[in-house]
Amino acid sequence: PERYPTVKLDKFVIMPNHIHAILSISGNSEPIQQTQERQEQICQTRGLAYPCPTVGDIICAFKSITTKTANKTDETLGRKIWQFRFHDHIIRNDDEYNRIWQYIDENPMKWQNDCYYE
């Protein structure tokens, strides 16, 4: 919310080798307590004067911030910790939202059955 005030993190889980999250991006294009400098920083690539992140913008920022933080903590320079791509899906109705929310909620309990579990 500090970086993208029109984005809400509804549900998430951090797994050992991936994450799941439900993001809600509101249609409200009005900045919420944003300075002009911050607005320009958020949307400089699109030339817009309000927060307007795409899912790609949000994921890119998340990966960048977490990589820099992890590398600083571990005193490691230039290490990449994320794969280049990500999978996204538009949730189109309440039933689908509830199913995905439950999947995210139950995912940690199924980790031992995952093919990447060691």
KABELJO-V339248 format. One record per residue. RES is the residue in one small letter. OMEGA is omega in radians with two decimals (NA if undefined). BURIAL is + if it has 9 or more other ideal C-beta (glycine too) atoms within 8 Angstrom, else -. Layout:
res->[RES RES]
omega->[OMEGA OMEGA]
burial->[BURIAL BURIAL]
This chain:
res->[p e r y p t v k l d k f v i m p n h i h a i l s i s g n s e p i q q t q e r q e q i c q t r g l a y p c p t v g d i i c a f k s i t t k t a n k t d e t l g r k i w q f r f h d h i i r n d d e y n r i w q y i d e n p m k w q n d c y y e]
omega->[3.11 -3.09 -3.09 -3.05 3.10 -3.12 3.10 3.06 -3.07 -3.07 3.07 2.99 3.08 3.14 -3.13 -3.10 3.10 3.06 2.98 3.12 2.95 3.10 3.00 3.11 -3.06 3.10 -3.12 -3.11 3.14 3.11 3.12 3.14 3.13 3.04 3.11 3.14 -3.13 3.11 -3.14 3.13 -3.12 -2.99 -3.06 -3.10 -3.12 3.12 -3.14 -3.07 3.10 3.13 -3.06 -3.03 2.94 3.05 3.10 3.09 -3.09 -3.14 3.11 3.13 3.13 -3.13 -3.13 -3.10 -3.12 3.10 3.13 -3.14 3.13 -3.13 3.09 3.14 -3.11 -3.09 3.14 3.13 2.97 3.14 3.06 -3.12 -3.11 2.98 -3.05 -3.02 2.98 3.12 3.06 -3.09 3.08 3.08 -2.96 3.13 -3.08 3.14 3.12 3.09 -3.12 3.12 -3.13 3.08 3.13 3.10 3.13 -3.13 -3.07 -3.05 3.14 -3.14 -3.11 -3.03 -3.11 3.12 -3.11 -3.12 3.12 3.14 3.11 NA]
burial->[- - - + + + + - - - + + + - + - - - - + + + + - + - - - - - - - - + - - - - + + - + + - - - - - - + + + + - + - + + + - + - + - - + + - - + + - - - - - - - + - - - - - - - - - - - - - - - - + + - - + + - + + - - + - - - + - - - - - - -]
